[in-house]
């Protein structure tokens, strides 16, 4: 396989057609399997194809997809449906997942939530959600990555 930056326009067009066919075949087989979470993989494939098509139509390769907030929310919804119950019930698995995805085990706050500085430079205070084991009410700045912080 060539690196994604070396595909011609014709090759990208053919790849999108083949990916679409593969997704359609998978979807049919997944329906027959009768397991909802397994079927969600077809949704992930479909969204990837949509994003690749958008990149292709803009004359770009597939190395950086033109993802918007609603695309990211959709992907998170699918991942939550497939793996959410398992990840939510096991802090170590959640940590491993976040480290691999983001390079750190920071808590990922929901939109409009996160941590804010309490004014003392000693603790950051959780806002926008109820405290939990994964999202304690306060944390020390030394263990709070910047991605977890919302603007005050």
Secondary structure, DSSP 8 states (H G I E B T S, - for coil): ---GGG--HHHHHHHHHHHHHHHHHHHHHHHHHT-HHHHHHHHHHHHHHHHHHHHHHTT--SSS----HHHHHHHHHHHIIIIIHHHHT-HHHHHHHHHHHHSS------TT-EEEE-SSSS-EEEESS---SSS-SEE-GGG--GGGB---
